[in-house]
Amino acid sequence: MQKRTGRPRSERTEKAILAATNQLLAESGLAAMTIEGVAERAGVGKASIYRRWPSRGALAFDATFDEYLAGQPTEDTGSLEGDLEATALDWIRAVNRSPWGRTLKELIAEVQSDPSLAGAWRERFVIPIRQQRRPIVERAIARGEIPKTSDPELIMDLLYGPLYHRYLNGHLPLDDAFARSVARMVAAAASDGAAV
């Protein structure tokens, strides 16, 4: 019998922790999730978790963000408005219909008070999402829909800003009609050179 090395066990432990975290997030959300609960569900000690993640927010982020990114493709519909609409619709459907929606809201709250999570949030979530969306603006420029000097960051802020505002405040419906309106307004403003 061959002697086992520590690495495969470590990978198994990490997978068990992430799976337990996902289960608990789906059942009760981040606010109710504890490191003790994750450890018990995963069959590991709390030290095994704290060696890998400095906080429950960081753990929840790692457990969920790959799933979220996988469900957020950057579609090419042939127009700026169409691409923005597809992006907004995908985002709204993800936050309204999946456990990720509640977790996202709770992670945004955790980011405000957890500096290590805030850094990971920007580096591993915000920046990659924006890089994935950059082709939307590049294609619009190549098609001549918007000026060559249009600012992709501003266009993304104008798209996501209203979505997050309505999502976090819950004051009005976050639905397909809203996604279409936001996409139409952002595309119209960019076409008029407002993002130059």
Secondary structure, DSSP 8 states (H G I E B T S, - for coil): -----HHHHHHHHHHHHHHHHHHHHHHH-TTT--HHHHHHHHT--HHHHHTT-SSHHHHHHHHHHHHHHHT------SSHHHHHHHHHHHHHHHHHHSHHHHHHHHHHHHHTT-HHHHHHHIIIIIHHHHHHHHHHHHHHHHTTSS-TT--HHHHHHHHHHHHHHHHHH-SS--SHHHHHHHHHHHHHHHHTTTT-
